[in-house]
Amino acid sequence: MSEQKTRGVTRRTFVKAATAAGLAAGLGPFVIPRRAQAAKTLKILQWNHFVPGYDKWFNNTYIKEWGEKNDTQVIVDNVGLVTLNSRAAAEVSAQKGHDLFMFLWPPPVYEDQVIDHAEIYQECQRRYGKPIDLAVRSTYNPKTRKYYGFSDSYVPDPVNYRKDLWDDVGMAPDTWDDIREGGRKIKQKHKIPVGIGLSAEIDTGMAMRAIMYSHGSSVQDAEGNLVLNSPQTRECLKFVKALFEETMTPEVLAWDASSNNRMILAGKGSLVLNAISVTREAENKKMPIADQIWLAKAAKGPVRRIGLEHVMDVYTIWKFAANIEGAKKFLVDYIGNFRQGFLNSEFYNFPCFPSRVPDIKQLLAKDSKAKPANKYAVLTDVLDWATNVGYPGYANAAIDEVFSTWVLNTMFAKAATGATSPEEALSEAEAACKRIWAKWKEKKMI
């Protein structure tokens, strides 16, 4: 994803009547006079959204309208997903950068570098009602009692599957055992594999955790104690090894975050775990395969039906930001206008303050592009099965480091390929986690 910069510049209304446009057309080039420089500047960094229509609305419409109302020049820098961590580290090192920095996962490792975002949550709750628990668990540290970020939205992570192929083998991907059995049958009959990553990227991290949580395994318990080494985790490693050998191909070992999208849209995959960017791209590009890609809830395991958010949008305000008050106001106002964000993301960004999209179930039940029109209705109960990185506890700094250094991804890949035994892979991962836990306990962050 290439990096691009979009600048939103505030301006005054200077044309009052429609006739002025007609006069301008007849008189020659239409020239917009320069207005006085805005009193303030607000700099925002966020990713290149997987639904291009969202960036078009946010960068070209929303920030300009907000800037005019608040006498502020809003500057948005959009970067690729894989660039976020390095950009954040660079800004912290320089103690200079953007006023608002948006991550796609909880960033508790930067807790000492950001303001306490509690005031923003409090004001939003006063105006718009309570946030969802998923947002709190992804931005709050119960040890330090600090909100190290603010989440406006999250992205569901349903199963995307080829209905024609699954119907052909008489199955549906409702459970992880179904995915293994049905995926094997489809691969044997149609030579089309399952596409679940086993590499150093975000989707793999989410998928492996979904398997773990549904099987009763986790990295930590509800109190934040390390519990990775368990019989349940060993069973998960054996399951993923079988899933890889029976239903997948080695290409998943070198995937990036968009590889699963490309695979299923090219007709080369029977199932992936992904956001609805898959189905939206197929619809928007009028791909013939669009009608065959359906959605299912997170798969059920032996213990529970559970998955993760695909991404967790978390805005942070650095302590060294030049316009802290403007950044706070922008977030509060954005939540007030979030319904437009939901619509322009084409149902990709779900609200962390549910009152802002009160008709969400009706919208999901009847979409103008989807075939059938209720394709997205499967997401109406997403909060019943979506959870946070760090479940059943909070997303703390140790969890963040385990996630961003791909400890679990590596563990599962080694076990799946036979590079090590499941027991050896687990032992290596546990040793890494112990070092990480010790580091953050010493810093008194967990």
C-alpha positions in Angstrom: 0.0 0.0 0.0 1.6 3.2 -1.1 1.9 6.2 1.1 0.0 9.2 0.3 -0.7 12.6 1.9 -4.0 14.5 1.8 -4.3 18.0 3.1 -7.7 19.5 4.2 -7.6 23.3 4.1 -10.5 25.3 5.7 -12.2 28.0 3.6 -15.1 30.5 3.9 -18.2 30.3 1.9 -18.0 32.9 -0.8 -20.6 32.0 -3.4 -24.2 32.5 -2.3 -26.3 31.7 -5.4 -26.4 29.0 -8.0 -26.4 31.7 -10.7 -22.8 32.5 -9.7 -21.7 29.1 -11.0 -23.4 29.8 -14.3 -21.7 33.2 -14.6 -18.4 31.7 -13.8 -18.9 29.1 -16.6 -19.6 31.8 -19.1 -16.8 34.2 -18.0 -13.9 31.7 -18.1 -11.7 29.9 -15.4 -13.3 29.7 -11.9 -10.8 31.1 -9.4 -11.1 30.5 -5.6 -9.7 33.4 -3.6 -7.2 32.5 -0.9 -8.6 32.9 2.6 -6.7 33.9 5.7 -4.6 31.2 7.4 -6.6 29.2 9.9 -5.8 30.0 13.5 -4.8 26.4 14.4 -3.5 23.2 12.8 -4.4 19.6 13.6 -2.2 16.8 12.2 -3.7 13.3 12.0 -1.9 10.1 10.9 -4.0 7.0 10.0 -3.8 4.1 7.6 -4.9 3.8 4.0 -8.3 2.3 4.6 -9.2 -0.9 2.9 -12.4 0.7 1.7 -11.3 3.6 -0.4 -14.6 5.4 -0.1 -13.9 6.0 3.6 -10.7 7.9 3.0 -12.4 9.9 0.3 -15.1 11.0 2.7 -12.9 11.6 5.7 -10.1 13.4 3.9 -12.1 15.4 1.3 -15.3 16.1 3.2 -15.3 15.5 6.9 -12.0 17.2 8.0 -12.8 20.2 5.8 -16.2 20.7 7.4 -14.8 20.2 10.9 -11.9 22.5 10.1 -14.2 25.3 9.0 -16.3 25.1 12.1 -13.2 25.1 14.4 -10.9 27.5 12.5 -8.4 24.7 12.1 -6.4 23.5 9.2 -6.6 19.7 9.4 -3.8 17.7 7.8 -4.2 13.9 7.3 -1.3 11.7 6.4 -2.4 8.2 5.2 0.2 5.4 5.4 0.2 1.7 4.8 -0.7 -0.7 7.6 2.8 -2.1 7.9 4.2 1.4 8.4 2.3 2.3 11.5 4.7 0.8 14.1 7.8 2.3 12.6 6.2 5.7 12.2 5.0 5.6 15.8 8.5 4.7 17.0 10.0 7.5 15.0 7.7 10.1 16.4 8.3 9.0 20.0 12.1 9.1 19.4 11.9 12.6 17.9 9.2 13.7 20.5 7.5 15.4 17.5 4.9 14.4 15.1 1.1 14.1 14.7 -1.5 15.3 17.2 -3.6 12.2 16.6 -2.0 8.9 15.8 -4.3 6.0 14.9 -3.3 2.4 15.4 -5.1 -0.7 14.2 -4.5 -2.5 17.4 -4.1 -1.5 21.1 -0.7 0.3 21.7 -0.2 0.0 25.5 3.6 -0.1 25.1 3.3 3.7 24.5 1.4 4.4 27.7 4.1 6.7 29.1 4.2 8.7 25.8 0.5 9.6 25.6 -2.0 11.6 27.6 -4.7 9.9 29.7 -7.7 9.7 27.3 -10.2 9.3 30.2 -11.6 12.8 29.7 -12.5 12.0 26.1 -14.3 8.8 27.1 -16.1 10.7 29.9 -17.3 13.5 27.6 -18.4 11.0 24.9 -20.3 8.9 27.5 -22.0 12.1 28.8 -23.1 13.0 25.2 -23.6 9.6 23.6 -23.9 6.9 26.2 -21.6 4.1 27.3 -18.9 2.7 25.1 -18.8 -1.1 24.4 -16.6 -3.2 26.7 -14.4 -4.2 23.8 -13.3 -0.5 23.5 -12.5 -0.3 27.2 -10.5 -3.5 27.3 -8.5 -2.3 24.3 -7.5 1.1 25.7 -7.5 0.9 29.5 -4.7 -0.3 31.8 -6.3 -1.5 35.1 -2.8 -1.6 36.7 -2.1 2.1 36.2 -5.8 3.1 35.8 -4.9 5.0 32.7 -6.6 5.1 29.3 -3.7 4.9 26.9 -5.9 5.4 23.9 -9.4 6.1 22.6 -11.3 3.7 20.3 -13.9 5.1 18.0 -14.6 1.8 16.1 -13.7 -1.8 15.6 -13.9 -4.1 12.6 -15.6 -7.5 12.8 -13.6 -10.6 11.6 -16.2 -13.1 10.2 -15.5 -16.1 8.1 -15.5 -15.4 4.4 -16.3 -18.5 2.4 -17.2 -19.7 -1.1 -20.8 -20.9 -0.7 -20.8 -22.8 -3.9 -17.8 -24.9 -2.9 -19.1 -25.6 0.6 -22.6 -26.4 -0.7 -21.0 -28.9 -3.1 -19.5 -30.9 -0.2 -22.7 -30.5 1.8 -21.2 -28.5 4.7 -21.0 -25.0 6.2 -18.1 -23.5 8.1 -19.8 -23.2 11.5 -17.2 -24.9 13.7 -13.4 -25.3 13.5 -13.9 -29.0 13.0 -16.2 -28.2 10.1 -13.5 -25.9 8.6 -11.0 -28.7 8.8 -13.3 -31.4 7.4 -15.0 -29.3 4.8 -11.7 -27.6 3.8 -10.1 -31.0 3.3 -13.0 -32.3 1.1 -13.0 -29.1 -1.1 -9.2 -29.3 -1.5 -9.4 -33.0 -2.5 -12.3 -32.5 -4.9 -11.6 -29.0 -6.4 -7.9 -28.5 -5.6 -8.8 -25.2 -3.8 -7.3 -24.8 -0.3 -8.3 -22.9 2.8 -6.5 -19.6 3.3 -5.5 -18.9 6.9 -2.2 -17.3 7.3 0.8 -18.7 9.2 3.2 -15.7 8.8 4.4 -12.5 10.5 1.3 -10.4 9.9 -1.8 -9.1 11.6 -4.4 -11.5 10.2 -2.4 -14.5 11.2 -2.2 -13.1 14.7 -5.9 -12.7 14.9 -6.7 -16.1 13.4 -4.4 -18.0 15.7 -5.9 -16.3 18.7 -9.4 -17.1 17.5 -8.5 -20.8 17.4 -6.9 -20.6 20.9 -9.8 -18.7 22.6 -12.4 -21.1 21.1 -10.4 -24.1 22.4 -10.1 -22.7 25.9 -6.5 -21.5 25.5 -5.1 -18.0 26.0 -1.8 -16.2 26.6 -3.0 -14.7 29.9 -5.8 -15.2 32.3 -8.4 -12.5 33.4 -5.9 -11.1 36.0 -3.1 -10.8 33.5 -1.0 -13.8 34.6 0.8 -15.8 31.9 -0.9 -19.1 31.2 0.2 -19.9 27.6 1.6 -23.3 28.5 -1.5 -25.4 28.9 -3.0 -28.7 27.6 -5.4 -26.5 25.6 -2.6 -24.7 23.8 -1.0 -28.0 22.9 -4.3 -29.2 21.4 -4.5 -26.0 19.4 -1.0 -26.6 18.0 -1.9 -30.1 17.0 -5.1 -28.8 15.4 -3.4 -26.1 13.4 -0.8 -28.6 12.2 -3.6 -30.9 10.9 -5.5 -27.9 9.4 -2.3 -26.9 7.5 -1.5 -30.3 6.3 -5.0 -31.3 5.2 -6.5 -28.1 3.9 -3.8 -25.5 3.0 -0.7 -24.9 0.9 2.7 -23.6 1.9 2.0 -20.2 0.4 0.3 -19.1 3.7 3.8 -19.2 5.3 4.8 -16.0 3.4 1.6 -14.0 3.4 1.1 -10.3 4.0 -2.0 -8.7 5.4 -3.8 -8.6 2.1 -2.8 -12.1 0.7 -6.0 -13.7 1.9 -8.1 -11.1 0.2 -6.3 -11.7 -3.1 -6.5 -15.4 -2.8 -10.3 -15.7 -2.4 -11.1 -12.9 -4.8 -9.0 -14.7 -7.5 -11.0 -17.8 -6.9 -8.1 -19.7 -5.4 -9.4 -20.1 -1.9 -12.4 -21.8 -0.3 -12.3 -19.8 3.0 -10.5 -17.0 4.8 -10.8 -15.1 8.0 -11.1 -11.4 7.1 -13.2 -8.3 7.4 -15.9 -7.4 4.9 -13.3 -5.6 2.7 -13.3 -8.9 0.8 -16.9 -8.8 -0.1 -17.0 -5.1 -0.6 -14.1 -5.2 -3.1 -15.8 -7.9 -5.0 -19.1 -5.9 -5.1 -17.5 -2.6 -5.9 -15.4 -4.1 -8.8 -18.4 -6.1 -10.0 -16.4 -9.3 -9.8 -18.4 -12.4 -10.9 -17.3 -14.2 -7.7 -19.0 -11.6 -5.5 -22.2 -13.5 -5.2 -20.5 -16.7 -4.1 -18.5 -15.2 -1.2 -20.7 -15.4 1.9 -20.1 -14.6 5.5 -20.4 -16.7 8.7 -19.9 -15.9 12.4 -16.6 -16.7 14.1 -16.2 -20.4 14.2 -17.2 -22.4 17.2 -14.5 -24.5 19.0 -14.8 -27.2 21.7 -15.3 -24.5 24.4 -17.0 -21.5 22.8 -17.8 -19.5 19.7 -15.4 -16.6 19.7 -13.2 -14.6 17.4 -11.4 -11.3 17.5 -12.0 -7.9 16.0 -10.2 -7.8 12.7 -8.7 -4.5 13.6 -9.2 -2.2 16.6 -9.1 1.4 15.7 -7.3 3.2 18.5 -6.5 6.9 18.4 -3.7 8.2 20.7 -2.7 11.7 21.6 1.0 12.1 22.3 2.1 14.1 25.3 4.3 16.1 23.0 1.4 16.8 20.5 1.2 20.5 19.5 -2.6 20.6 19.6 -3.8 18.4 22.4 -7.1 20.2 23.0 -7.9 20.3 19.4 -7.3 16.6 19.1 -9.6 15.9 22.1 -12.4 18.0 20.5 -11.9 16.3 17.1 -12.5 12.8 18.7 -15.5 13.9 20.6 -17.1 15.5 17.6 -16.2 12.6 15.3 -18.1 10.2 17.6 -21.1 12.6 17.3 -20.9 12.1 13.5 -19.9 8.5 13.5 -23.0 7.3 11.6 -21.4 8.9 8.5 -18.2 7.1 9.2 -20.0 3.8 9.4 -21.9 4.4 6.1 -18.8 5.7 4.2 -16.8 2.7 5.4 -19.5 0.6 3.9 -20.2 -1.2 7.2 -16.4 -1.8 7.8 -16.0 0.4 10.9 -18.5 -0.6 13.6 -19.3 1.9 16.4 -17.7 1.7 19.8 -20.6 4.0 21.0 -23.6 2.0 19.7 -26.1 4.9 20.1 -24.4 6.7 17.1 -25.8 4.1 14.7 -29.1 3.2 16.3 -30.4 1.6 13.0 -27.4 -0.6 12.5 -29.4 -3.9 12.4 -31.8 -2.5 9.8 -28.9 -1.3 7.7 -27.1 -4.7 7.9 -30.3 -6.6 7.1 -30.8 -4.8 3.7 -27.8 -3.7 1.8 -28.1 -2.3 -1.7 -25.0 -4.0 -3.1 -25.1 -7.3 -1.3 -26.5 -10.5 -2.9 -28.5 -11.6 -1.1 -29.5 -8.2 0.4 -29.1 -9.6 4.0 -25.6 -11.0 3.5 -24.2 -8.7 6.2 -27.0 -9.5 8.7 -24.7 -12.2 10.2 -22.8 -9.3 11.9 -25.8 -8.0 13.9 -24.7 -10.0 17.0 -21.0 -9.5 16.5 -20.4 -8.4 20.1 -21.6 -11.8 21.2 -18.6 -13.4 19.6 -15.9 -10.8 19.1 -13.3 -10.1 21.7 -10.1 -8.2 22.2 -6.4 -9.1 21.9 -5.5 -10.2 25.4 -8.8 -12.0 26.2 -9.9 -12.8 28.9 -7.9 -9.9 30.3 -7.1 -6.5 29.0 -4.8 -5.5 26.2 -1.7 -4.7 28.2 1.9 -3.9 27.3 3.0 -7.5 27.5 0.2 -8.7 25.3 1.0 -5.9 22.8 4.7 -7.0 22.6 3.7 -10.6 22.1 1.4 -9.6 19.4 3.7 -7.1 17.5 6.7 -9.5 17.7 4.7 -12.4 16.3 5.5 -14.8 19.1 2.3 -16.8 18.6 2.5 -16.6 14.8 6.0 -18.1 14.9 4.9 -20.8 17.4 2.1 -22.0 15.2 4.1 -21.9 12.0 6.9 -24.0 13.4 4.5 -26.6 14.8 2.4 -26.7 11.6 5.4 -27.2 9.3 7.2 -29.7 11.5 10.1 -27.4 12.0 9.8 -28.2 15.6 7.4 -30.4 17.6 4.3 -28.8 19.1 5.8 -29.2 22.5 9.1 -27.5 21.5 7.3 -24.7 19.7 5.2 -24.0 22.8 8.3 -24.1 25.1 10.1 -21.5 22.9 7.0 -19.3 22.9 6.6 -19.5 26.6 10.2 -18.6 27.2 9.8 -15.5 25.0 6.6 -14.6 26.9 8.3 -15.0 30.3 11.0 -12.5 29.2 8.3 -10.1 28.0 6.3 -10.4 31.2 9.3 -9.8 33.4 10.2 -6.7 31.4 6.8 -5.1 31.8 6.4 -6.1 35.4 9.7 -4.4 36.2 8.3 -1.3 34.5 5.2 -1.6 36.7 2.9 -1.6 33.6 1.3 -5.0 34.3 
